[in-house]
Amino acid sequence: IPAGFAFSHDDYSQCDKIYSIELKRDKAIIKTAYDETSIHKIMLHYGFGTAAYCNITDSDDRSIPVFGPIEVK
């Protein structure tokens, strides 16, 4: 099961709204409980926090780099 993505509020407090992550070729499909009216000021991270569990690798079995915050619009 792919893991490592997280959402945070604009004050960097984590919010647990992701209910599934699906990998399709070179894309991650993140399904969330947010709707279009509540997604403003939400940030996306991969590898958020000091003890993040990230398990997505590339075709050569190398870890993908952590990133974020990226504002979700």
CHARMM internal coordinates of N, CA and C (Angstrom, degrees):
IC EDIT
DIST 1 N 1 CA 1.4577
DIST 1 CA 1 C 1.5345
ANGL 1 N 1 CA 1 C 107.50
DIST 1 C 2 N 1.3347
ANGL 1 CA 1 C 2 N 118.16
DIHE 1 N 1 CA 1 C 2 N 124.38
DIST 2 N 2 CA 1.4590
ANGL 1 C 2 N 2 CA 120.81
DIHE 1 CA 1 C 2 N 2 CA 179.72
DIST 2 CA 2 C 1.5343
ANGL 2 N 2 CA 2 C 111.17
DIHE 1 C 2 N 2 CA 2 C -63.49
DIST 2 C 3 N 1.3148
ANGL 2 CA 2 C 3 N 115.60
DIHE 2 N 2 CA 2 C 3 N 138.61
DIST 3 N 3 CA 1.4668
ANGL 2 C 3 N 3 CA 120.28
DIHE 2 CA 2 C 3 N 3 CA -179.81
DIST 3 CA 3 C 1.5196
ANGL 3 N 3 CA 3 C 110.02
DIHE 2 C 3 N 3 CA 3 C -143.52
DIST 3 C 4 N 1.3210
ANGL 3 CA 3 C 4 N 115.80
DIHE 3 N 3 CA 3 C 4 N 156.60
DIST 4 N 4 CA 1.4524
ANGL 3 C 4 N 4 CA 120.99
DIHE 3 CA 3 C 4 N 4 CA 174.38
DIST 4 CA 4 C 1.5145
ANGL 4 N 4 CA 4 C 114.28
DIHE 3 C 4 N 4 CA 4 C 132.53
DIST 4 C 5 N 1.3305
ANGL 4 CA 4 C 5 N 117.63
DIHE 4 N 4 CA 4 C 5 N -19.73
DIST 5 N 5 CA 1.4608
ANGL 4 C 5 N 5 CA 119.99
DIHE 4 CA 4 C 5 N 5 CA 179.36
DIST 5 CA 5 C 1.5230
ANGL 5 N 5 CA 5 C 110.07
DIHE 4 C 5 N 5 CA 5 C -81.67
DIST 5 C 6 N 1.3273
ANGL 5 CA 5 C 6 N 115.12
DIHE 5 N 5 CA 5 C 6 N 147.96
DIST 6 N 6 CA 1.4612
ANGL 5 C 6 N 6 CA 120.72
DIHE 5 CA 5 C 6 N 6 CA 177.66
DIST 6 CA 6 C 1.5189
ANGL 6 N 6 CA 6 C 109.00
DIHE 5 C 6 N 6 CA 6 C -151.84
DIST 6 C 7 N 1.3152
ANGL 6 CA 6 C 7 N 115.35
DIHE 6 N 6 CA 6 C 7 N 152.58
DIST 7 N 7 CA 1.4518
ANGL 6 C 7 N 7 CA 122.45
DIHE 6 CA 6 C 7 N 7 CA 172.53
DIST 7 CA 7 C 1.5198
ANGL 7 N 7 CA 7 C 108.25
DIHE 6 C 7 N 7 CA 7 C -107.21
DIST 7 C 8 N 1.3225
ANGL 7 CA 7 C 8 N 116.07
DIHE 7 N 7 CA 7 C 8 N 148.57
DIST 8 N 8 CA 1.4593
ANGL 7 C 8 N 8 CA 120.46
DIHE 7 CA 7 C 8 N 8 CA 171.72
DIST 8 CA 8 C 1.5168
ANGL 8 N 8 CA 8 C 108.32
DIHE 7 C 8 N 8 CA 8 C -135.98
DIST 8 C 9 N 1.3259
ANGL 8 CA 8 C 9 N 114.25
DIHE 8 N 8 CA 8 C 9 N 159.24
DIST 9 N 9 CA 1.4565
ANGL 8 C 9 N 9 CA 120.15
DIHE 8 CA 8 C 9 N 9 CA 172.21
DIST 9 CA 9 C 1.5217
ANGL 9 N 9 CA 9 C 107.48
DIHE 8 C 9 N 9 CA 9 C -77.05
DIST 9 C 10 N 1.3175
ANGL 9 CA 9 C 10 N 118.04
DIHE 9 N 9 CA 9 C 10 N 171.59
DIST 10 N 10 CA 1.4599
ANGL 9 C 10 N 10 CA 120.33
DIHE 9 CA 9 C 10 N 10 CA -179.13
DIST 10 CA 10 C 1.5275
ANGL 10 N 10 CA 10 C 113.20
DIHE 9 C 10 N 10 CA 10 C -66.98
DIST 10 C 11 N 1.3342
ANGL 10 CA 10 C 11 N 118.09
DIHE 10 N 10 CA 10 C 11 N -11.24
DIST 11 N 11 CA 1.4707
ANGL 10 C 11 N 11 CA 120.69
DIHE 10 CA 10 C 11 N 11 CA 173.80
DIST 11 CA 11 C 1.5326
ANGL 11 N 11 CA 11 C 111.63
DIHE 10 C 11 N 11 CA 11 C -95.11
DIST 11 C 12 N 1.3311
ANGL 11 CA 11 C 12 N 117.00
DIHE 11 N 11 CA 11 C 12 N 10.44
DIST 12 N 12 CA 1.4689
ANGL 11 C 12 N 12 CA 126.43
DIHE 11 CA 11 C 12 N 12 CA 178.35
DIST 12 CA 12 C 1.5136
ANGL 12 N 12 CA 12 C 114.45
DIHE 11 C 12 N 12 CA 12 C 68.82
DIST 12 C 13 N 1.3206
ANGL 12 CA 12 C 13 N 118.41
DIHE 12 N 12 CA 12 C 13 N 16.65
DIST 13 N 13 CA 1.4534
ANGL 12 C 13 N 13 CA 119.89
DIHE 12 CA 12 C 13 N 13 CA 170.34
DIST 13 CA 13 C 1.5261
ANGL 13 N 13 CA 13 C 107.37
DIHE 12 C 13 N 13 CA 13 C -80.72
DIST 13 C 14 N 1.3223
ANGL 13 CA 13 C 14 N 116.00
DIHE 13 N 13 CA 13 C 14 N 131.51
DIST 14 N 14 CA 1.4644
ANGL 13 C 14 N 14 CA 120.36
DIHE 13 CA 13 C 14 N 14 CA -175.36
DIST 14 CA 14 C 1.5221
ANGL 14 N 14 CA 14 C 111.09
DIHE 13 C 14 N 14 CA 14 C -71.24
DIST 14 C 15 N 1.3257
ANGL 14 CA 14 C 15 N 115.51
DIHE 14 N 14 CA 14 C 15 N 144.77
DIST 15 N 15 CA 1.4598
ANGL 14 C 15 N 15 CA 120.72
DIHE 14 CA 14 C 15 N 15 CA 175.90
DIST 15 CA 15 C 1.5258
ANGL 15 N 15 CA 15 C 107.78
DIHE 14 C 15 N 15 CA 15 C -128.72
DIST 15 C 16 N 1.3066
ANGL 15 CA 15 C 16 N 116.16
DIHE 15 N 15 CA 15 C 16 N 131.14
DIST 16 N 16 CA 1.4617
ANGL 15 C 16 N 16 CA 122.18
DIHE 15 CA 15 C 16 N 16 CA -175.62
DIST 16 CA 16 C 1.5200
ANGL 16 N 16 CA 16 C 110.28
DIHE 15 C 16 N 16 CA 16 C -96.35
DIST 16 C 17 N 1.3131
ANGL 16 CA 16 C 17 N 116.32
DIHE 16 N 16 CA 16 C 17 N 86.39
DIST 17 N 17 CA 1.4594
ANGL 16 C 17 N 17 CA 121.02
DIHE 16 CA 16 C 17 N 17 CA -179.26
DIST 17 CA 17 C 1.5276
ANGL 17 N 17 CA 17 C 112.15
DIHE 16 C 17 N 17 CA 17 C -120.30
DIST 17 C 18 N 1.3317
ANGL 17 CA 17 C 18 N 118.84
DIHE 17 N 17 CA 17 C 18 N -1.09
DIST 18 N 18 CA 1.4653
ANGL 17 C 18 N 18 CA 121.57
DIHE 17 CA 17 C 18 N 18 CA 179.66
DIST 18 CA 18 C 1.5187
ANGL 18 N 18 CA 18 C 108.29
DIHE 17 C 18 N 18 CA 18 C -82.52
DIST 18 C 19 N 1.3396
ANGL 18 CA 18 C 19 N 116.86
DIHE 18 N 18 CA 18 C 19 N 128.17
DIST 19 N 19 CA 1.4586
ANGL 18 C 19 N 19 CA 117.53
DIHE 18 CA 18 C 19 N 19 CA 176.24
DIST 19 CA 19 C 1.5154
ANGL 19 N 19 CA 19 C 113.20
DIHE 18 C 19 N 19 CA 19 C -115.03
DIST 19 C 20 N 1.3235
ANGL 19 CA 19 C 20 N 119.50
DIHE 19 N 19 CA 19 C 20 N -9.60
DIST 20 N 20 CA 1.4572
ANGL 19 C 20 N 20 CA 120.24
DIHE 19 CA 19 C 20 N 20 CA 169.61
DIST 20 CA 20 C 1.5241
ANGL 20 N 20 CA 20 C 110.70
DIHE 19 C 20 N 20 CA 20 C -164.25
DIST 20 C 21 N 1.3241
ANGL 20 CA 20 C 21 N 114.53
DIHE 20 N 20 CA 20 C 21 N 151.05
DIST 21 N 21 CA 1.4674
ANGL 20 C 21 N 21 CA 122.73
DIHE 20 CA 20 C 21 N 21 CA 175.78
DIST 21 CA 21 C 1.5181
ANGL 21 N 21 CA 21 C 106.11
DIHE 20 C 21 N 21 CA 21 C -130.06
DIST 21 C 22 N 1.3159
ANGL 21 CA 21 C 22 N 115.90
DIHE 21 N 21 CA 21 C 22 N 128.06
DIST 22 N 22 CA 1.4599
ANGL 21 C 22 N 22 CA 121.44
DIHE 21 CA 21 C 22 N 22 CA -179.86
DIST 22 CA 22 C 1.5233
ANGL 22 N 22 CA 22 C 108.32
DIHE 21 C 22 N 22 CA 22 C -125.66
DIST 22 C 23 N 1.3247
ANGL 22 CA 22 C 23 N 116.63
DIHE 22 N 22 CA 22 C 23 N 133.04
DIST 23 N 23 CA 1.4590
ANGL 22 C 23 N 23 CA 120.87
DIHE 22 CA 22 C 23 N 23 CA 178.06
DIST 23 CA 23 C 1.5253
ANGL 23 N 23 CA 23 C 109.29
DIHE 22 C 23 N 23 CA 23 C -97.70
DIST 23 C 24 N 1.3250
ANGL 23 CA 23 C 24 N 116.35
DIHE 23 N 23 CA 23 C 24 N 128.65
DIST 24 N 24 CA 1.4679
ANGL 23 C 24 N 24 CA 122.78
DIHE 23 CA 23 C 24 N 24 CA 176.27
DIST 24 CA 24 C 1.5160
ANGL 24 N 24 CA 24 C 107.63
DIHE 23 C 24 N 24 CA 24 C -130.65
DIST 24 C 25 N 1.3246
ANGL 24 CA 24 C 25 N 115.47
DIHE 24 N 24 CA 24 C 25 N 104.35
DIST 25 N 25 CA 1.4695
ANGL 24 C 25 N 25 CA 122.48
DIHE 24 CA 24 C 25 N 25 CA -177.31
DIST 25 CA 25 C 1.5251
ANGL 25 N 25 CA 25 C 110.19
DIHE 24 C 25 N 25 CA 25 C 55.34
DIST 25 C 26 N 1.3208
ANGL 25 CA 25 C 26 N 119.29
DIHE 25 N 25 CA 25 C 26 N -111.19
DIST 26 N 26 CA 1.4649
ANGL 25 C 26 N 26 CA 120.86
DIHE 25 CA 25 C 26 N 26 CA -177.33
DIST 26 CA 26 C 1.5323
ANGL 26 N 26 CA 26 C 112.44
DIHE 25 C 26 N 26 CA 26 C -105.85
DIST 26 C 27 N 1.3296
ANGL 26 CA 26 C 27 N 116.89
DIHE 26 N 26 CA 26 C 27 N 24.57
DIST 27 N 27 CA 1.4715
ANGL 26 C 27 N 27 CA 121.75
DIHE 26 CA 26 C 27 N 27 CA -179.09
DIST 27 CA 27 C 1.5249
ANGL 27 N 27 CA 27 C 110.46
DIHE 26 C 27 N 27 CA 27 C -127.48
DIST 27 C 28 N 1.3167
ANGL 27 CA 27 C 28 N 114.56
DIHE 27 N 27 CA 27 C 28 N 148.16
DIST 28 N 28 CA 1.4615
ANGL 27 C 28 N 28 CA 121.01
DIHE 27 CA 27 C 28 N 28 CA 171.56
DIST 28 CA 28 C 1.5229
ANGL 28 N 28 CA 28 C 107.03
DIHE 27 C 28 N 28 CA 28 C -110.17
DIST 28 C 29 N 1.3154
ANGL 28 CA 28 C 29 N 116.54
DIHE 28 N 28 CA 28 C 29 N 123.48
DIST 29 N 29 CA 1.4639
ANGL 28 C 29 N 29 CA 122.81
DIHE 28 CA 28 C 29 N 29 CA 177.20
DIST 29 CA 29 C 1.5302
ANGL 29 N 29 CA 29 C 106.55
DIHE 28 C 29 N 29 CA 29 C -97.75
DIST 29 C 30 N 1.3356
ANGL 29 CA 29 C 30 N 115.44
DIHE 29 N 29 CA 29 C 30 N 113.58
DIST 30 N 30 CA 1.4620
ANGL 29 C 30 N 30 CA 121.25
DIHE 29 CA 29 C 30 N 30 CA -177.35
DIST 30 CA 30 C 1.5187
ANGL 30 N 30 CA 30 C 108.02
DIHE 29 C 30 N 30 CA 30 C -106.07
DIST 30 C 31 N 1.3194
ANGL 30 CA 30 C 31 N 115.79
DIHE 30 N 30 CA 30 C 31 N 117.53
DIST 31 N 31 CA 1.4654
ANGL 30 C 31 N 31 CA 120.69
DIHE 30 CA 30 C 31 N 31 CA 177.32
DIST 31 CA 31 C 1.5219
ANGL 31 N 31 CA 31 C 107.60
DIHE 30 C 31 N 31 CA 31 C -97.50
DIST 31 C 32 N 1.3223
ANGL 31 CA 31 C 32 N 114.41
DIHE 31 N 31 CA 31 C 32 N 134.33
DIST 32 N 32 CA 1.4583
ANGL 31 C 32 N 32 CA 120.30
DIHE 31 CA 31 C 32 N 32 CA -171.68
DIST 32 CA 32 C 1.5224
ANGL 32 N 32 CA 32 C 111.23
DIHE 31 C 32 N 32 CA 32 C -136.99
DIST 32 C 33 N 1.3155
ANGL 32 CA 32 C 33 N 115.42
DIHE 32 N 32 CA 32 C 33 N 163.09
DIST 33 N 33 CA 1.4647
ANGL 32 C 33 N 33 CA 121.28
DIHE 32 CA 32 C 33 N 33 CA 177.52
DIST 33 CA 33 C 1.5236
ANGL 33 N 33 CA 33 C 111.91
DIHE 32 C 33 N 33 CA 33 C -86.48
DIST 33 C 34 N 1.3462
ANGL 33 CA 33 C 34 N 117.82
DIHE 33 N 33 CA 33 C 34 N -3.15
DIST 34 N 34 CA 1.4553
ANGL 33 C 34 N 34 CA 120.27
DIHE 33 CA 33 C 34 N 34 CA 177.78
DIST 34 CA 34 C 1.5260
ANGL 34 N 34 CA 34 C 110.65
DIHE 33 C 34 N 34 CA 34 C -72.26
DIST 34 C 35 N 1.3193
ANGL 34 CA 34 C 35 N 115.70
DIHE 34 N 34 CA 34 C 35 N 148.93
DIST 35 N 35 CA 1.4565
ANGL 34 C 35 N 35 CA 120.07
DIHE 34 CA 34 C 35 N 35 CA 169.89
DIST 35 CA 35 C 1.5325
ANGL 35 N 35 CA 35 C 107.49
DIHE 34 C 35 N 35 CA 35 C -113.86
DIST 35 C 36 N 1.3032
ANGL 35 CA 35 C 36 N 117.01
DIHE 35 N 35 CA 35 C 36 N 177.51
DIST 36 N 36 CA 1.4614
ANGL 35 C 36 N 36 CA 120.93
DIHE 35 CA 35 C 36 N 36 CA -174.57
DIST 36 CA 36 C 1.5263
ANGL 36 N 36 CA 36 C 113.44
DIHE 35 C 36 N 36 CA 36 C -61.70
DIST 36 C 37 N 1.3198
ANGL 36 CA 36 C 37 N 117.80
DIHE 36 N 36 CA 36 C 37 N -26.80
DIST 37 N 37 CA 1.4679
ANGL 36 C 37 N 37 CA 119.48
DIHE 36 CA 36 C 37 N 37 CA -178.44
DIST 37 CA 37 C 1.5224
ANGL 37 N 37 CA 37 C 112.77
DIHE 36 C 37 N 37 CA 37 C -84.02
DIST 37 C 38 N 1.3336
ANGL 37 CA 37 C 38 N 118.50
DIHE 37 N 37 CA 37 C 38 N -19.50
DIST 38 N 38 CA 1.4645
ANGL 37 C 38 N 38 CA 120.07
DIHE 37 CA 37 C 38 N 38 CA -176.57
DIST 38 CA 38 C 1.5257
ANGL 38 N 38 CA 38 C 113.20
DIHE 37 C 38 N 38 CA 38 C -107.42
DIST 38 C 39 N 1.3084
ANGL 38 CA 38 C 39 N 119.04
DIHE 38 N 38 CA 38 C 39 N 3.74
DIST 39 N 39 CA 1.4629
ANGL 38 C 39 N 39 CA 121.57
DIHE 38 CA 38 C 39 N 39 CA -174.71
DIST 39 CA 39 C 1.5275
ANGL 39 N 39 CA 39 C 113.31
DIHE 38 C 39 N 39 CA 39 C -85.54
DIST 39 C 40 N 1.3305
ANGL 39 CA 39 C 40 N 119.07
DIHE 39 N 39 CA 39 C 40 N -12.36
DIST 40 N 40 CA 1.4619
ANGL 39 C 40 N 40 CA 120.63
DIHE 39 CA 39 C 40 N 40 CA -177.54
DIST 40 CA 40 C 1.5367
ANGL 40 N 40 CA 40 C 111.10
DIHE 39 C 40 N 40 CA 40 C -64.71
DIST 40 C 41 N 1.3076
ANGL 40 CA 40 C 41 N 115.67
DIHE 40 N 40 CA 40 C 41 N 146.30
DIST 41 N 41 CA 1.4626
ANGL 40 C 41 N 41 CA 124.14
DIHE 40 CA 40 C 41 N 41 CA -179.22
DIST 41 CA 41 C 1.5253
ANGL 41 N 41 CA 41 C 112.65
DIHE 40 C 41 N 41 CA 41 C 62.22
DIST 41 C 42 N 1.3245
ANGL 41 CA 41 C 42 N 117.24
DIHE 41 N 41 CA 41 C 42 N 30.26
DIST 42 N 42 CA 1.4508
ANGL 41 C 42 N 42 CA 122.28
DIHE 41 CA 41 C 42 N 42 CA 175.47
DIST 42 CA 42 C 1.5302
ANGL 42 N 42 CA 42 C 107.83
DIHE 41 C 42 N 42 CA 42 C -108.00
DIST 42 C 43 N 1.3208
ANGL 42 CA 42 C 43 N 116.52
DIHE 42 N 42 CA 42 C 43 N 138.59
DIST 43 N 43 CA 1.4534
ANGL 42 C 43 N 43 CA 122.35
DIHE 42 CA 42 C 43 N 43 CA -178.79
DIST 43 CA 43 C 1.5272
ANGL 43 N 43 CA 43 C 109.93
DIHE 42 C 43 N 43 CA 43 C -112.45
DIST 43 C 44 N 1.3359
ANGL 43 CA 43 C 44 N 116.07
DIHE 43 N 43 CA 43 C 44 N 141.97
DIST 44 N 44 CA 1.4623
ANGL 43 C 44 N 44 CA 122.32
DIHE 43 CA 43 C 44 N 44 CA 177.55
DIST 44 CA 44 C 1.5218
ANGL 44 N 44 CA 44 C 108.90
DIHE 43 C 44 N 44 CA 44 C -103.80
DIST 44 C 45 N 1.3306
ANGL 44 CA 44 C 45 N 115.82
DIHE 44 N 44 CA 44 C 45 N 137.74
DIST 45 N 45 CA 1.4612
ANGL 44 C 45 N 45 CA 122.71
DIHE 44 CA 44 C 45 N 45 CA 178.64
DIST 45 CA 45 C 1.5232
ANGL 45 N 45 CA 45 C 108.82
DIHE 44 C 45 N 45 CA 45 C -133.45
DIST 45 C 46 N 1.3079
ANGL 45 CA 45 C 46 N 115.82
DIHE 45 N 45 CA 45 C 46 N 154.38
DIST 46 N 46 CA 1.4640
ANGL 45 C 46 N 46 CA 122.04
DIHE 45 CA 45 C 46 N 46 CA 164.44
DIST 46 CA 46 C 1.5213
ANGL 46 N 46 CA 46 C 105.29
DIHE 45 C 46 N 46 CA 46 C -124.50
DIST 46 C 47 N 1.3230
ANGL 46 CA 46 C 47 N 116.43
DIHE 46 N 46 CA 46 C 47 N 112.79
DIST 47 N 47 CA 1.4550
ANGL 46 C 47 N 47 CA 121.09
DIHE 46 CA 46 C 47 N 47 CA -175.44
DIST 47 CA 47 C 1.5153
ANGL 47 N 47 CA 47 C 112.13
DIHE 46 C 47 N 47 CA 47 C 89.05
DIST 47 C 48 N 1.3129
ANGL 47 CA 47 C 48 N 117.46
DIHE 47 N 47 CA 47 C 48 N 45.10
DIST 48 N 48 CA 1.4662
ANGL 47 C 48 N 48 CA 122.88
DIHE 47 CA 47 C 48 N 48 CA -177.30
DIST 48 CA 48 C 1.5265
ANGL 48 N 48 CA 48 C 110.32
DIHE 47 C 48 N 48 CA 48 C -79.60
DIST 48 C 49 N 1.3250
ANGL 48 CA 48 C 49 N 116.09
DIHE 48 N 48 CA 48 C 49 N 135.91
DIST 49 N 49 CA 1.4589
ANGL 48 C 49 N 49 CA 121.01
DIHE 48 CA 48 C 49 N 49 CA 174.56
DIST 49 CA 49 C 1.5213
ANGL 49 N 49 CA 49 C 113.21
DIHE 48 C 49 N 49 CA 49 C 91.09
DIST 49 C 50 N 1.3195
ANGL 49 CA 49 C 50 N 115.12
DIHE 49 N 49 CA 49 C 50 N -174.94
DIST 50 N 50 CA 1.4708
ANGL 49 C 50 N 50 CA 120.52
DIHE 49 CA 49 C 50 N 50 CA -174.89
DIST 50 CA 50 C 1.5222
ANGL 50 N 50 CA 50 C 113.67
DIHE 49 C 50 N 50 CA 50 C -93.17
DIST 50 C 51 N 1.3131
ANGL 50 CA 50 C 51 N 118.79
DIHE 50 N 50 CA 50 C 51 N -11.97
DIST 51 N 51 CA 1.4632
ANGL 50 C 51 N 51 CA 121.17
DIHE 50 CA 50 C 51 N 51 CA -178.92
DIST 51 CA 51 C 1.5302
ANGL 51 N 51 CA 51 C 110.32
DIHE 50 C 51 N 51 CA 51 C -135.26
DIST 51 C 52 N 1.3110
ANGL 51 CA 51 C 52 N 115.71
DIHE 51 N 51 CA 51 C 52 N 45.94
DIST 52 N 52 CA 1.4713
ANGL 51 C 52 N 52 CA 119.81
DIHE 51 CA 51 C 52 N 52 CA -177.34
DIST 52 CA 52 C 1.5296
ANGL 52 N 52 CA 52 C 110.83
DIHE 51 C 52 N 52 CA 52 C -73.41
DIST 52 C 53 N 1.3151
ANGL 52 CA 52 C 53 N 115.91
DIHE 52 N 52 CA 52 C 53 N 142.26
DIST 53 N 53 CA 1.4601
ANGL 52 C 53 N 53 CA 121.67
DIHE 52 CA 52 C 53 N 53 CA 174.04
DIST 53 CA 53 C 1.5212
ANGL 53 N 53 CA 53 C 107.27
DIHE 52 C 53 N 53 CA 53 C -101.72
DIST 53 C 54 N 1.3180
ANGL 53 CA 53 C 54 N 116.87
DIHE 53 N 53 CA 53 C 54 N 114.43
DIST 54 N 54 CA 1.4653
ANGL 53 C 54 N 54 CA 123.28
DIHE 53 CA 53 C 54 N 54 CA -179.01
DIST 54 CA 54 C 1.5150
ANGL 54 N 54 CA 54 C 108.45
DIHE 53 C 54 N 54 CA 54 C -125.10
DIST 54 C 55 N 1.3345
ANGL 54 CA 54 C 55 N 117.17
DIHE 54 N 54 CA 54 C 55 N 127.04
DIST 55 N 55 CA 1.4604
ANGL 54 C 55 N 55 CA 118.65
DIHE 54 CA 54 C 55 N 55 CA -175.77
DIST 55 CA 55 C 1.5341
ANGL 55 N 55 CA 55 C 113.83
DIHE 54 C 55 N 55 CA 55 C -130.86
DIST 55 C 56 N 1.3198
ANGL 55 CA 55 C 56 N 118.71
DIHE 55 N 55 CA 55 C 56 N 16.14
DIST 56 N 56 CA 1.4611
ANGL 55 C 56 N 56 CA 120.88
DIHE 55 CA 55 C 56 N 56 CA -178.90
DIST 56 CA 56 C 1.5258
ANGL 56 N 56 CA 56 C 108.61
DIHE 55 C 56 N 56 CA 56 C -90.19
DIST 56 C 57 N 1.3345
ANGL 56 CA 56 C 57 N 115.92
DIHE 56 N 56 CA 56 C 57 N 130.87
DIST 57 N 57 CA 1.4603
ANGL 56 C 57 N 57 CA 121.76
DIHE 56 CA 56 C 57 N 57 CA -179.09
DIST 57 CA 57 C 1.5201
ANGL 57 N 57 CA 57 C 109.97
DIHE 56 C 57 N 57 CA 57 C -124.85
DIST 57 C 58 N 1.3334
ANGL 57 CA 57 C 58 N 115.23
DIHE 57 N 57 CA 57 C 58 N 163.75
DIST 58 N 58 CA 1.4640
ANGL 57 C 58 N 58 CA 120.15
DIHE 57 CA 57 C 58 N 58 CA 177.35
DIST 58 CA 58 C 1.5321
ANGL 58 N 58 CA 58 C 109.56
DIHE 57 C 58 N 58 CA 58 C -87.80
DIST 58 C 59 N 1.3315
ANGL 58 CA 58 C 59 N 116.64
DIHE 58 N 58 CA 58 C 59 N -172.89
DIST 59 N 59 CA 1.4664
ANGL 58 C 59 N 59 CA 121.00
DIHE 58 CA 58 C 59 N 59 CA -176.26
DIST 59 CA 59 C 1.5298
ANGL 59 N 59 CA 59 C 113.07
DIHE 58 C 59 N 59 CA 59 C -66.49
DIST 59 C 60 N 1.3250
ANGL 59 CA 59 C 60 N 117.75
DIHE 59 N 59 CA 59 C 60 N -18.26
DIST 60 N 60 CA 1.4675
ANGL 59 C 60 N 60 CA 121.82
DIHE 59 CA 59 C 60 N 60 CA 176.31
DIST 60 CA 60 C 1.5213
ANGL 60 N 60 CA 60 C 112.24
DIHE 59 C 60 N 60 CA 60 C -98.29
DIST 60 C 61 N 1.3353
ANGL 60 CA 60 C 61 N 116.87
DIHE 60 N 60 CA 60 C 61 N 14.15
DIST 61 N 61 CA 1.4596
ANGL 60 C 61 N 61 CA 124.85
DIHE 60 CA 60 C 61 N 61 CA 178.09
DIST 61 CA 61 C 1.5298
ANGL 61 N 61 CA 61 C 113.09
DIHE 60 C 61 N 61 CA 61 C 65.05
DIST 61 C 62 N 1.3354
ANGL 61 CA 61 C 62 N 116.48
DIHE 61 N 61 CA 61 C 62 N 30.01
DIST 62 N 62 CA 1.4620
ANGL 61 C 62 N 62 CA 121.80
DIHE 61 CA 61 C 62 N 62 CA 174.96
DIST 62 CA 62 C 1.5221
ANGL 62 N 62 CA 62 C 108.71
DIHE 61 C 62 N 62 CA 62 C -99.09
DIST 62 C 63 N 1.3110
ANGL 62 CA 62 C 63 N 115.94
DIHE 62 N 62 CA 62 C 63 N 142.82
DIST 63 N 63 CA 1.4697
ANGL 62 C 63 N 63 CA 120.79
DIHE 62 CA 62 C 63 N 63 CA 178.43
DIST 63 CA 63 C 1.5191
ANGL 63 N 63 CA 63 C 109.79
DIHE 62 C 63 N 63 CA 63 C -62.67
DIST 63 C 64 N 1.3277
ANGL 63 CA 63 C 64 N 115.61
DIHE 63 N 63 CA 63 C 64 N 141.61
DIST 64 N 64 CA 1.4584
ANGL 63 C 64 N 64 CA 117.72
DIHE 63 CA 63 C 64 N 64 CA 173.24
DIST 64 CA 64 C 1.5251
ANGL 64 N 64 CA 64 C 107.61
DIHE 63 C 64 N 64 CA 64 C -80.87
DIST 64 C 65 N 1.3306
ANGL 64 CA 64 C 65 N 117.87
DIHE 64 N 64 CA 64 C 65 N 151.45
DIST 65 N 65 CA 1.4690
ANGL 64 C 65 N 65 CA 119.68
DIHE 64 CA 64 C 65 N 65 CA -176.31
DIST 65 CA 65 C 1.5230
ANGL 65 N 65 CA 65 C 112.46
DIHE 64 C 65 N 65 CA 65 C -71.19
DIST 65 C 66 N 1.3250
ANGL 65 CA 65 C 66 N 114.58
DIHE 65 N 65 CA 65 C 66 N 150.39
DIST 66 N 66 CA 1.4625
ANGL 65 C 66 N 66 CA 119.36
DIHE 65 CA 65 C 66 N 66 CA 173.65
DIST 66 CA 66 C 1.5241
ANGL 66 N 66 CA 66 C 108.34
DIHE 65 C 66 N 66 CA 66 C -71.20
DIST 66 C 67 N 1.3323
ANGL 66 CA 66 C 67 N 115.82
DIHE 66 N 66 CA 66 C 67 N 154.91
DIST 67 N 67 CA 1.4697
ANGL 66 C 67 N 67 CA 120.52
DIHE 66 CA 66 C 67 N 67 CA 177.62
DIST 67 CA 67 C 1.5021
ANGL 67 N 67 CA 67 C 110.00
DIHE 66 C 67 N 67 CA 67 C -153.69
DIST 67 C 68 N 1.3052
ANGL 67 CA 67 C 68 N 114.19
DIHE 67 N 67 CA 67 C 68 N 169.40
DIST 68 N 68 CA 1.4501
ANGL 67 C 68 N 68 CA 121.75
DIHE 67 CA 67 C 68 N 68 CA 175.73
DIST 68 CA 68 C 1.5025
ANGL 68 N 68 CA 68 C 110.92
DIHE 67 C 68 N 68 CA 68 C 117.84
DIST 68 C 69 N 1.2468
ANGL 68 CA 68 C 69 N 115.70
DIHE 68 N 68 CA 68 C 69 N 163.95
DIST 69 N 69 CA 1.4624
ANGL 68 C 69 N 69 CA 127.83
DIHE 68 CA 68 C 69 N 69 CA 6.47
DIST 69 CA 69 C 1.5286
ANGL 69 N 69 CA 69 C 111.41
DIHE 68 C 69 N 69 CA 69 C -83.89
DIST 69 C 70 N 1.3146
ANGL 69 CA 69 C 70 N 114.40
DIHE 69 N 69 CA 69 C 70 N 143.58
DIST 70 N 70 CA 1.4628
ANGL 69 C 70 N 70 CA 122.68
DIHE 69 CA 69 C 70 N 70 CA 173.08
DIST 70 CA 70 C 1.5309
ANGL 70 N 70 CA 70 C 106.48
DIHE 69 C 70 N 70 CA 70 C -120.34
DIST 70 C 71 N 1.3193
ANGL 70 CA 70 C 71 N 116.70
DIHE 70 N 70 CA 70 C 71 N 124.54
DIST 71 N 71 CA 1.4682
ANGL 70 C 71 N 71 CA 120.08
DIHE 70 CA 70 C 71 N 71 CA -179.17
DIST 71 CA 71 C 1.5206
ANGL 71 N 71 CA 71 C 110.43
DIHE 70 C 71 N 71 CA 71 C -68.87
DIST 71 C 72 N 1.3145
ANGL 71 CA 71 C 72 N 115.96
DIHE 71 N 71 CA 71 C 72 N 131.66
DIST 72 N 72 CA 1.4631
ANGL 71 C 72 N 72 CA 122.54
DIHE 71 CA 71 C 72 N 72 CA 176.41
DIST 72 CA 72 C 1.5141
ANGL 72 N 72 CA 72 C 107.60
DIHE 71 C 72 N 72 CA 72 C -89.27
DIST 72 C 73 N 1.3257
ANGL 72 CA 72 C 73 N 116.74
DIHE 72 N 72 CA 72 C 73 N 128.71
DIST 73 N 73 CA 1.4664
ANGL 72 C 73 N 73 CA 120.47
DIHE 72 CA 72 C 73 N 73 CA -178.31
DIST 73 CA 73 C 1.5013
ANGL 73 N 73 CA 73 C 111.01
DIHE 72 C 73 N 73 CA 73 C -116.75
END
COOR INIT
IC SEED 1 N 1 CA 1 C
IC BUILD
